[in-house]
Amino acid sequence: MSTFLGILVVTLAGLLMGSALWPMKVMRRFEFEHWWFWGMSVGLVLIPWLVTLLFCPHAISAYRTVDTSVVVKGNLLSLAWGIANVLCGLCFVRIGFALTGGILAGLGVSVGVILPMILKGSGLFSAAPSLGSLAGRTVLAGVGVMLVGVVFVSLAGFGRERALKNFDKHSGGFGTGLTMAAISGVLSAGLGLSFVYSQGPIVAAMKAGGAADIPANFAVWAVGLLGGAFVNISYPVYLMTKNRSWNILVESWREAALAALIGLNFCGAVALMGKGMLLLGALGASVGFGIQQSMQMLGNQGVGFLSGEWRAVHGVPRKQMFIAIVILLAAAILMAYGKTLVKA
């Protein structure tokens, strides 16, 4: 039952993460730096810390009992993800939801799935099977299938750009956006890995103080995402200062609310991902992240289609995207099957 529930939770996490930025599609006044500032401030700082301080008794005292190296490790990983997140946001604007999501998830999953089976995570993830075990090989095969899906996503994206012939002259070109997406993809694994390598001691400390499961998990994200929050908030601050556009930040409270919704979507997605990983047991760090990334890609494609990115595109590119979606679903199923092969 916990396996099914875990798969369901990480599936929801991926779909929510993949569609988290949809509010930007209906903004007219805000530029990237404005909605990113509001969204990341709410999603990375405000909500995680509110939940932690309100629902984890003596949270600060509990944090003090955790080894400093655990917090540093988590923040270094989230810092890498923070850099990826900024690049990702720019890539959504430059090359669209569909292609960015495909490259991001495909490259990130290679690191995020494989590493926890080589360098064991904290808590129950420390008992993860090795990469050479039957379960490990099956999950690795799922990664291989997923990368095939990424190839089809990339081909479809190239075809879409050729069909639309709408490269943004201010964006630096499609190739630049593609390179940024590739770097972002590798670094993006830092989000899941931050939780994997720090959740054990932090959750234990919070529960010892009387916190329930969900608030204890939020406590991991609250302190672990500080590195990522620094990057994600500093960058739009720099842009608004450079462009002298701070005033726009408060000119449209409707768009500020939409930007805050992005943060709420994101925070909900990471909370679900962490919980789903734990429900999936020792191999949850790898399987949970892999399935979440597959579903995140589907969420990206959904937003891309609904927002009109593919409206004027027909023929081969569209077929390639549909093939990619089928392959991604197959990859998620294969990784889920790998979880069932773990010996009790």
DRENDO-1510 file (C-alpha; in Angstrom, 1 decimal, always signed):
<recs>
REC; n; res; u; v; w
REC; 1; MET; +0.0; +0.0; +0.0 .
REC; 2; SER; +2.8; +2.4; +0.9 .
REC; 3; THR; +4.4; +1.7; -2.5 .
REC; 4; PHE; +1.2; +2.6; -4.4 .
REC; 5; LEU; +0.7; +5.7; -2.3 .
REC; 6; GLY; +4.3; +6.8; -2.7 .
REC; 7; ILE; +4.1; +6.4; -6.5 .
REC; 8; LEU; +0.8; +8.4; -6.4 .
REC; 9; VAL; +2.4; +11.2; -4.3 .
REC; 10; VAL; +5.5; +11.6; -6.4 .
REC; 11; THR; +3.3; +11.5; -9.6 .
REC; 12; LEU; +1.3; +14.4; -8.2 .
REC; 13; ALA; +4.5; +16.2; -7.2 .
REC; 14; GLY; +5.9; +15.9; -10.7 .
REC; 15; LEU; +2.7; +17.1; -12.4 .
REC; 16; LEU; +2.4; +20.1; -10.0 .
REC; 17; MET; +6.1; +21.0; -10.4 .
REC; 18; GLY; +5.9; +20.7; -14.2 .
REC; 19; SER; +2.9; +23.1; -14.3 .
REC; 20; ALA; +3.9; +25.4; -11.5 .
REC; 21; LEU; +4.8; +28.3; -13.7 .
REC; 22; TRP; +1.6; +28.5; -15.6 .
REC; 23; PRO; +0.6; +31.8; -14.0 .
REC; 24; MET; +3.4; +33.5; -15.9 .
REC; 25; LYS; +1.5; +32.8; -19.1 .
REC; 26; VAL; -1.3; +35.2; -18.1 .
REC; 27; MET; +0.9; +38.0; -16.8 .
REC; 28; ARG; +1.2; +41.2; -18.8 .
REC; 29; ARG; +2.9; +43.7; -16.6 .
REC; 30; PHE; +5.5; +41.7; -14.7 .
REC; 31; GLU; +8.8; +40.7; -16.3 .
REC; 32; PHE; +10.8; +37.6; -15.3 .
REC; 33; GLU; +12.5; +39.3; -12.4 .
REC; 34; HIS; +9.2; +40.5; -10.8 .
REC; 35; TRP; +7.3; +37.3; -10.8 .
REC; 36; TRP; +10.4; +35.2; -10.0 .
REC; 37; PHE; +11.1; +37.4; -6.9 .
REC; 38; TRP; +7.6; +37.1; -5.6 .
REC; 39; GLY; +7.3; +33.3; -6.4 .
REC; 40; MET; +10.6; +32.3; -5.0 .
REC; 41; SER; +10.3; +34.4; -1.8 .
REC; 42; VAL; +6.9; +32.8; -1.1 .
REC; 43; GLY; +7.8; +29.2; -2.1 .
REC; 44; LEU; +11.4; +29.0; -0.8 .
REC; 45; VAL; +11.2; +31.1; +2.3 .
REC; 46; LEU; +7.8; +32.2; +3.5 .
REC; 47; ILE; +5.8; +29.0; +3.4 .
REC; 48; PRO; +8.5; +26.5; +4.5 .
REC; 49; TRP; +9.4; +28.6; +7.5 .
REC; 50; LEU; +5.8; +29.4; +8.5 .
REC; 51; VAL; +5.0; +25.7; +8.5 .
REC; 52; THR; +8.1; +24.8; +10.4 .
REC; 53; LEU; +7.8; +27.5; +13.1 .
REC; 54; LEU; +4.1; +27.1; +13.6 .
REC; 55; PHE; +3.9; +23.3; +13.6 .
REC; 56; CYS; +7.3; +22.1; +14.8 .
REC; 57; PRO; +7.6; +22.7; +18.6 .
REC; 58; HIS; +10.9; +24.3; +19.6 .
REC; 59; ALA; +12.1; +24.1; +16.0 .
REC; 60; ILE; +15.2; +26.4; +16.4 .
REC; 61; SER; +16.3; +24.3; +19.4 .
REC; 62; ALA; +15.8; +21.1; +17.4 .
REC; 63; TYR; +17.9; +22.5; +14.5 .
REC; 64; ARG; +20.8; +23.2; +17.0 .
REC; 65; THR; +21.0; +19.5; +17.7 .
REC; 66; VAL; +21.6; +18.6; +14.0 .
REC; 67; ASP; +25.3; +18.3; +12.9 .
REC; 68; THR; +26.3; +21.4; +11.0 .
REC; 69; SER; +27.8; +19.3; +8.2 .
REC; 70; VAL; +24.3; +18.0; +7.4 .
REC; 71; VAL; +22.9; +21.6; +7.0 .
REC; 72; VAL; +25.9; +22.7; +4.9 .
REC; 73; LYS; +25.7; +19.6; +2.7 .
REC; 74; GLY; +22.0; +20.2; +2.0 .
REC; 75; ASN; +22.6; +23.9; +1.3 .
REC; 76; LEU; +25.4; +23.3; -1.1 .
REC; 77; LEU; +23.2; +21.0; -3.1 .
REC; 78; SER; +20.3; +23.4; -3.0 .
REC; 79; LEU; +22.7; +26.2; -4.1 .
REC; 80; ALA; +23.5; +24.1; -7.2 .
REC; 81; TRP; +19.8; +23.7; -7.7 .
REC; 82; GLY; +19.2; +27.4; -7.2 .
REC; 83; ILE; +21.5; +28.2; -10.0 .
REC; 84; ALA; +19.7; +25.6; -12.1 .
REC; 85; ASN; +16.3; +27.1; -11.2 .
REC; 86; VAL; +17.3; +30.6; -12.4 .
REC; 87; LEU; +18.6; +29.2; -15.6 .
REC; 88; CYS; +15.4; +27.1; -16.0 .
REC; 89; GLY; +13.2; +30.2; -15.5 .
REC; 90; LEU; +15.2; +32.0; -18.2 .
REC; 91; CYS; +15.0; +29.0; -20.5 .
REC; 92; PHE; +11.2; +28.8; -20.2 .
REC; 93; VAL; +11.1; +32.3; -21.7 .
REC; 94; ARG; +13.8; +31.6; -24.3 .
REC; 95; ILE; +12.9; +28.2; -25.7 .
REC; 96; GLY; +9.5; +27.4; -24.2 .
REC; 97; PHE; +8.0; +25.1; -21.6 .
REC; 98; ALA; +8.1; +21.9; -23.6 .
REC; 99; LEU; +11.8; +21.7; -24.6 .
REC; 100; THR; +13.1; +23.2; -21.4 .
REC; 101; GLY; +11.2; +20.7; -19.3 .
REC; 102; GLY; +12.4; +17.8; -21.4 .
REC; 103; ILE; +16.1; +18.6; -21.2 .
REC; 104; LEU; +15.9; +19.6; -17.6 .
REC; 105; ALA; +14.3; +16.4; -16.4 .
REC; 106; GLY; +16.3; +14.1; -18.7 .
REC; 107; LEU; +19.7; +15.3; -17.6 .
REC; 108; GLY; +18.7; +15.9; -14.0 .
REC; 109; VAL; +17.3; +12.4; -13.6 .
REC; 110; SER; +20.6; +10.8; -14.6 .
REC; 111; VAL; +22.3; +12.4; -11.6 .
REC; 112; GLY; +19.4; +12.3; -9.2 .
REC; 113; VAL; +18.5; +8.7; -9.7 .
REC; 114; ILE; +22.0; +7.1; -9.9 .
REC; 115; LEU; +23.9; +9.0; -7.2 .
REC; 116; PRO; +21.8; +7.8; -4.2 .
REC; 117; MET; +22.5; +4.2; -5.1 .
REC; 118; ILE; +26.2; +4.9; -5.1 .
REC; 119; LEU; +26.6; +7.4; -2.3 .
REC; 120; LYS; +23.9; +6.4; +0.2 .
REC; 121; GLY; +21.5; +9.1; +1.5 .
REC; 122; SER; +20.5; +9.7; +5.1 .
REC; 123; GLY; +17.9; +8.0; +7.2 .
REC; 124; LEU; +16.1; +5.0; +5.5 .
REC; 125; PHE; +17.8; +6.0; +2.2 .
REC; 126; SER; +21.1; +4.7; +3.7 .
REC; 127; ALA; +19.8; +1.1; +3.0 .
REC; 128; ALA; +19.3; +1.7; -0.8 .
REC; 129; PRO; +20.3; -1.2; -2.9 .
REC; 130; SER; +23.4; -0.9; -5.0 .
REC; 131; LEU; +23.5; +0.1; -8.7 .
REC; 132; GLY; +24.5; -3.5; -9.6 .
REC; 133; SER; +21.5; -5.1; -7.8 .
REC; 134; LEU; +18.5; -6.3; -9.8 .
REC; 135; ALA; +16.5; -3.4; -8.6 .
REC; 136; GLY; +19.3; -1.0; -9.3 .
REC; 137; ARG; +19.8; -2.3; -12.9 .
REC; 138; THR; +16.0; -2.1; -13.5 .
REC; 139; VAL; +15.9; +1.5; -12.3 .
REC; 140; LEU; +18.9; +2.3; -14.4 .
REC; 141; ALA; +17.2; +0.8; -17.4 .
REC; 142; GLY; +14.3; +3.2; -16.7 .
REC; 143; VAL; +16.7; +6.1; -16.8 .
REC; 144; GLY; +17.9; +4.9; -20.2 .
REC; 145; VAL; +14.4; +4.7; -21.5 .
REC; 146; MET; +13.7; +8.2; -20.1 .
REC; 147; LEU; +16.7; +9.6; -21.9 .
REC; 148; VAL; +15.4; +8.2; -25.2 .
REC; 149; GLY; +12.3; +10.2; -24.4 .
REC; 150; VAL; +14.4; +13.3; -23.9 .
REC; 151; VAL; +15.9; +12.8; -27.3 .
REC; 152; PHE; +12.4; +12.8; -28.8 .
REC; 153; VAL; +11.4; +15.9; -26.8 .
REC; 154; SER; +14.5; +17.7; -28.1 .
REC; 155; LEU; +13.9; +16.7; -31.7 .
REC; 156; ALA; +10.3; +17.9; -31.3 .
REC; 157; GLY; +11.5; +21.2; -29.8 .
REC; 158; PHE; +13.9; +21.8; -32.7 .
REC; 159; GLY; +11.1; +21.0; -35.1 .
REC; 160; ARG; +8.7; +23.4; -33.4 .
REC; 161; GLU; +11.2; +26.3; -33.5 .
REC; 162; ARG; +11.9; +25.7; -37.2 .
REC; 163; ALA; +8.1; +25.6; -37.9 .
REC; 164; LEU; +7.4; +28.8; -36.0 .
REC; 165; LYS; +10.6; +30.6; -37.0 .
REC; 166; ASN; +10.1; +32.8; -33.9 .
REC; 167; PHE; +13.5; +33.0; -32.3 .
REC; 168; ASP; +13.6; +36.0; -29.9 .
REC; 169; LYS; +16.2; +38.4; -31.2 .
REC; 170; HIS; +16.8; +39.5; -27.7 .
REC; 171; SER; +17.2; +36.0; -26.2 .
REC; 172; GLY; +20.7; +35.3; -27.5 .
REC; 173; GLY; +19.5; +32.5; -29.8 .
REC; 174; PHE; +18.1; +29.1; -29.5 .
REC; 175; GLY; +21.5; +27.5; -29.1 .
REC; 176; THR; +22.2; +29.6; -26.0 .
REC; 177; GLY; +18.9; +28.6; -24.5 .
REC; 178; LEU; +19.7; +25.0; -25.2 .
REC; 179; THR; +23.1; +25.2; -23.5 .
REC; 180; MET; +21.5; +26.9; -20.5 .
REC; 181; ALA; +18.9; +24.2; -20.3 .
REC; 182; ALA; +21.6; +21.5; -20.3 .
REC; 183; ILE; +23.6; +23.1; -17.5 .
REC; 184; SER; +20.3; +23.6; -15.6 .
REC; 185; GLY; +19.4; +19.9; -16.1 .
REC; 186; VAL; +22.6; +18.6; -14.5 .
REC; 187; LEU; +22.4; +21.0; -11.5 .
REC; 188; SER; +18.7; +20.5; -11.0 .
REC; 189; ALA; +19.3; +17.2; -9.3 .
REC; 190; GLY; +20.5; +19.2; -6.3 .
REC; 191; LEU; +16.9; +19.8; -5.2 .
REC; 192; GLY; +16.1; +16.1; -4.6 .
REC; 193; LEU; +19.6; +15.4; -3.3 .
REC; 194; SER; +19.4; +18.1; -0.8 .
REC; 195; PHE; +16.5; +16.3; +0.8 .
REC; 196; VAL; +18.0; +12.8; +0.4 .
REC; 197; TYR; +21.3; +13.7; +2.2 .
REC; 198; SER; +19.8; +15.8; +5.0 .
REC; 199; GLN; +16.3; +14.6; +5.9 .
REC; 200; GLY; +17.3; +11.8; +8.3 .
REC; 201; PRO; +18.9; +13.8; +11.1 .
REC; 202; ILE; +16.5; +16.9; +10.7 .
REC; 203; VAL; +13.3; +14.8; +10.7 .
REC; 204; ALA; +14.5; +12.9; +13.7 .
REC; 205; ALA; +15.3; +16.1; +15.6 .
REC; 206; MET; +11.9; +17.6; +14.8 .
REC; 207; LYS; +10.0; +14.5; +15.8 .
REC; 208; ALA; +12.0; +14.3; +19.0 .
REC; 209; GLY; +10.6; +17.7; +19.8 .
REC; 210; GLY; +7.0; +16.6; +19.1 .
REC; 211; ALA; +6.5; +17.5; +15.4 .
REC; 212; ALA; +4.3; +15.3; +13.1 .
REC; 213; ASP; +5.6; +13.8; +9.9 .
REC; 214; ILE; +4.5; +16.6; +7.5 .
REC; 215; PRO; +5.8; +19.6; +9.5 .
REC; 216; ALA; +9.1; +17.6; +10.1 .
REC; 217; ASN; +9.5; +17.2; +6.4 .
REC; 218; PHE; +8.8; +20.9; +5.8 .
REC; 219; ALA; +11.6; +21.6; +8.3 .
REC; 220; VAL; +14.1; +19.8; +6.0 .
REC; 221; TRP; +13.1; +22.1; +3.1 .
REC; 222; ALA; +13.0; +25.3; +5.3 .
REC; 223; VAL; +16.7; +25.0; +6.3 .
REC; 224; GLY; +17.9; +23.1; +3.3 .
REC; 225; LEU; +16.6; +25.5; +0.7 .
REC; 226; LEU; +18.4; +28.6; +2.1 .
REC; 227; GLY; +21.2; +28.2; -0.4 .
REC; 228; GLY; +18.8; +27.9; -3.3 .
REC; 229; ALA; +16.7; +30.8; -2.0 .
REC; 230; PHE; +19.8; +33.0; -1.9 .
REC; 231; VAL; +20.4; +32.5; -5.6 .
REC; 232; ASN; +16.8; +32.6; -6.7 .
REC; 233; ILE; +16.0; +35.8; -4.8 .
REC; 234; SER; +19.4; +37.6; -5.4 .
REC; 235; TYR; +19.2; +37.3; -9.1 .
REC; 236; PRO; +15.8; +39.1; -9.6 .
REC; 237; VAL; +17.0; +41.7; -7.0 .
REC; 238; TYR; +20.0; +42.3; -9.2 .
REC; 239; LEU; +17.8; +42.6; -12.4 .
REC; 240; MET; +15.3; +45.0; -10.8 .
REC; 241; THR; +18.2; +47.2; -9.5 .
REC; 242; LYS; +19.9; +47.1; -12.9 .
REC; 243; ASN; +16.7; +47.9; -14.8 .
REC; 244; ARG; +15.4; +50.3; -12.1 .
REC; 245; SER; +12.1; +48.5; -12.1 .
REC; 246; TRP; +11.4; +47.9; -8.4 .
REC; 247; ASN; +8.3; +50.0; -8.7 .
REC; 248; ILE; +6.7; +47.5; -11.0 .
REC; 249; LEU; +6.9; +44.9; -8.2 .
REC; 250; VAL; +3.9; +46.6; -6.5 .
REC; 251; GLU; +2.1; +48.1; -9.4 .
REC; 252; SER; -0.1; +45.1; -10.0 .
REC; 253; TRP; -1.3; +43.1; -7.0 .
REC; 254; ARG; -3.2; +40.8; -9.3 .
REC; 255; GLU; +0.1; +39.7; -10.9 .
REC; 256; ALA; +1.8; +39.7; -7.5 .
REC; 257; ALA; -0.8; +37.2; -6.4 .
REC; 258; LEU; -0.3; +35.1; -9.5 .
REC; 259; ALA; +3.5; +35.1; -8.8 .
REC; 260; ALA; +2.8; +34.0; -5.2 .
REC; 261; LEU; +0.7; +31.2; -6.6 .
REC; 262; ILE; +3.8; +30.0; -8.5 .
REC; 263; GLY; +5.6; +29.8; -5.1 .
REC; 264; LEU; +2.7; +28.0; -3.6 .
REC; 265; ASN; +2.7; +25.5; -6.4 .
REC; 266; PHE; +6.4; +24.9; -6.1 .
REC; 267; CYS; +6.3; +24.5; -2.3 .
REC; 268; GLY; +3.5; +22.0; -2.6 .
REC; 269; ALA; +5.4; +20.1; -5.2 .
REC; 270; VAL; +8.6; +19.7; -3.2 .
REC; 271; ALA; +6.7; +18.8; -0.1 .
REC; 272; LEU; +4.9; +16.0; -2.0 .
REC; 273; MET; +8.2; +14.9; -3.6 .
REC; 274; GLY; +9.9; +14.5; -0.2 .
REC; 275; LYS; +6.9; +12.7; +1.3 .
REC; 276; GLY; +6.6; +10.4; -1.7 .
REC; 277; MET; +10.3; +9.5; -1.6 .
REC; 278; LEU; +9.9; +8.4; +2.1 .
REC; 279; LEU; +6.8; +6.4; +1.4 .
REC; 280; LEU; +8.8; +4.5; -1.3 .
REC; 281; GLY; +11.3; +3.3; +1.2 .
REC; 282; ALA; +15.0; +2.7; +0.9 .
REC; 283; LEU; +15.0; +3.0; -2.9 .
REC; 284; GLY; +12.6; +6.0; -2.8 .
REC; 285; ALA; +15.4; +8.6; -3.3 .
REC; 286; SER; +16.1; +7.1; -6.7 .
REC; 287; VAL; +12.7; +5.8; -7.8 .
REC; 288; GLY; +10.7; +8.7; -6.3 .
REC; 289; PHE; +12.9; +11.3; -8.0 .
REC; 290; GLY; +12.8; +9.4; -11.3 .
REC; 291; ILE; +9.1; +9.2; -11.4 .
REC; 292; GLN; +8.7; +12.8; -10.3 .
REC; 293; GLN; +10.9; +14.0; -13.1 .
REC; 294; SER; +9.0; +11.9; -15.7 .
REC; 295; MET; +5.7; +13.4; -14.5 .
REC; 296; GLN; +7.3; +16.9; -14.3 .
REC; 297; MET; +8.1; +16.6; -18.0 .
REC; 298; LEU; +4.5; +15.7; -18.7 .
REC; 299; GLY; +3.3; +18.7; -16.7 .
REC; 300; ASN; +5.6; +20.9; -18.8 .
REC; 301; GLN; +4.2; +19.5; -22.0 .
REC; 302; GLY; +0.7; +20.0; -20.8 .
REC; 303; VAL; +1.4; +23.7; -20.1 .
REC; 304; GLY; +3.1; +24.0; -23.4 .
REC; 305; PHE; +0.2; +22.6; -25.4 .
REC; 306; LEU; -2.5; +24.5; -23.4 .
REC; 307; SER; -0.7; +27.8; -23.7 .
REC; 308; GLY; -0.5; +27.5; -27.5 .
REC; 309; GLU; +3.2; +26.7; -27.9 .
REC; 310; TRP; +2.2; +23.9; -30.3 .
REC; 311; ARG; -0.9; +25.4; -31.9 .
REC; 312; ALA; +0.7; +26.2; -35.3 .
REC; 313; VAL; +2.9; +23.1; -35.3 .
REC; 314; HIS; +1.9; +19.9; -37.1 .
REC; 315; GLY; +3.4; +16.9; -38.7 .
REC; 316; VAL; +6.6; +15.3; -37.5 .
REC; 317; PRO; +7.4; +17.6; -34.5 .
REC; 318; ARG; +4.0; +17.0; -32.9 .
REC; 319; LYS; +4.3; +13.2; -33.5 .
REC; 320; GLN; +7.7; +13.2; -31.9 .
REC; 321; MET; +6.3; +14.9; -28.9 .
REC; 322; PHE; +3.5; +12.4; -28.5 .
REC; 323; ILE; +6.1; +9.5; -28.9 .
REC; 324; ALA; +8.2; +11.2; -26.2 .
REC; 325; ILE; +5.2; +11.3; -23.8 .
REC; 326; VAL; +4.6; +7.6; -24.3 .
REC; 327; ILE; +8.3; +6.8; -23.7 .
REC; 328; LEU; +8.3; +8.9; -20.5 .
REC; 329; LEU; +5.3; +7.0; -19.1 .
REC; 330; ALA; +7.0; +3.7; -19.9 .
REC; 331; ALA; +10.2; +4.9; -18.1 .
REC; 332; ALA; +8.1; +5.8; -15.0 .
REC; 333; ILE; +6.5; +2.4; -15.0 .
REC; 334; LEU; +9.8; +0.6; -15.4 .
REC; 335; MET; +11.3; +2.6; -12.4 .
REC; 336; ALA; +8.3; +1.8; -10.3 .
REC; 337; TYR; +8.7; -1.9; -11.1 .
REC; 338; GLY; +12.3; -1.6; -10.0 .
REC; 339; LYS; +11.0; -0.6; -6.6 .
REC; 340; THR; +9.1; -3.9; -6.3 .
REC; 341; LEU; +12.3; -5.8; -6.8 .
REC; 342; VAL; +13.9; -4.5; -3.6 .
REC; 343; LYS; +14.3; -7.4; -1.1 .
REC; 344; ALA; +12.6; -6.8; +2.2 .
</recs>
